[in-house]
Amino acid sequence: MIVVPYERLGASTLRAVVEEFVLREGTDYGDQTISLDTKVTQVERQLQRGEVVITYDESLETCTLMRERDYRSWLQKKP
């Protein structure tokens, strides 16, 4: 698994990756309804701050987002 710098993705590709992740994650916000655009913007800001990274699994040919600290932890456990 490798990190794909979000800056290397075109705007529409980045948006599609983040949207797919947000829709897949299915989060419960209680009584609040949060729009897809707001959720996408929140994730994009996390990417910009370095809190979240885009990862690509070469063997599965898939990408996902994960917290940067979780990625670092995964790297340390990797044989």
C-alpha positions as CSV (number, residue, x, y, z in Angstrom):
1,M,0.0,0.0,0.0
2,I,1.4,3.4,-1.0
3,V,0.3,7.0,-0.3
4,V,-1.0,8.9,-3.3
5,P,-0.4,12.7,-2.8
6,Y,-3.8,14.3,-3.2
7,E,-2.2,17.2,-5.1
8,R,-1.3,14.8,-7.9
9,L,-5.0,14.1,-8.6
10,G,-7.1,16.3,-10.8
11,A,-9.9,18.2,-9.1
12,S,-12.6,15.9,-10.5
13,T,-10.7,12.7,-9.7
14,L,-10.1,13.9,-6.2
15,R,-13.7,14.8,-5.7
16,A,-14.8,11.3,-7.0
17,V,-12.4,9.5,-4.7
18,V,-13.5,11.5,-1.7
19,E,-17.2,11.2,-2.6
20,E,-16.9,7.4,-3.0
21,F,-15.2,7.2,0.4
22,V,-17.8,9.4,2.2
23,L,-20.7,7.5,0.7
24,R,-19.1,4.1,1.5
25,E,-18.4,5.1,5.1
26,G,-22.0,5.8,6.1
27,T,-21.8,8.0,9.2
28,D,-24.5,8.6,11.7
29,Y,-24.7,12.3,12.5
30,G,-27.7,12.0,14.9
31,D,-30.4,14.6,14.5
32,Q,-28.2,16.6,12.1
33,T,-28.4,16.2,8.3
34,I,-25.1,17.0,6.6
35,S,-25.0,17.4,2.9
36,L,-22.6,15.4,0.7
37,D,-20.8,18.6,-0.3
38,T,-20.2,19.5,3.3
39,K,-18.8,16.0,4.1
40,V,-16.6,16.2,1.0
41,T,-15.3,19.6,2.0
42,Q,-14.5,18.3,5.5
43,V,-12.5,15.4,4.1
44,E,-10.7,17.6,1.6
45,R,-9.6,19.9,4.5
46,Q,-8.3,16.9,6.4
47,L,-6.3,15.9,3.4
48,Q,-4.9,19.4,3.2
49,R,-3.9,19.4,6.9
50,G,-2.3,16.0,6.5
51,E,-4.6,14.3,8.9
52,V,-5.9,11.9,6.2
53,V,-4.1,10.3,3.3
54,I,-5.2,8.6,0.1
55,T,-3.8,5.1,-0.1
56,Y,-3.5,2.8,-3.1
57,D,-3.3,-1.0,-2.7
58,E,-1.4,-2.3,-5.8
59,S,-2.4,-5.9,-5.3
60,L,-6.2,-5.1,-5.1
61,E,-5.9,-2.1,-7.4
62,T,-8.1,0.0,-5.0
63,C,-7.7,3.2,-3.2
64,T,-9.1,4.4,0.1
65,L,-8.6,7.1,2.6
66,M,-7.2,6.6,6.1
67,R,-6.0,8.6,9.0
68,E,-2.4,9.5,8.6
69,R,-1.5,8.1,12.0
70,D,-3.3,4.8,11.1
71,Y,-1.2,4.6,8.0
72,R,2.0,5.1,10.0
73,S,1.0,2.4,12.4
74,W,0.3,0.1,9.6
75,L,3.7,0.8,8.1
76,Q,5.4,-0.1,11.5
77,K,3.5,-3.4,11.6
78,K,4.3,-4.4,8.1
79,P,6.8,-7.2,7.8
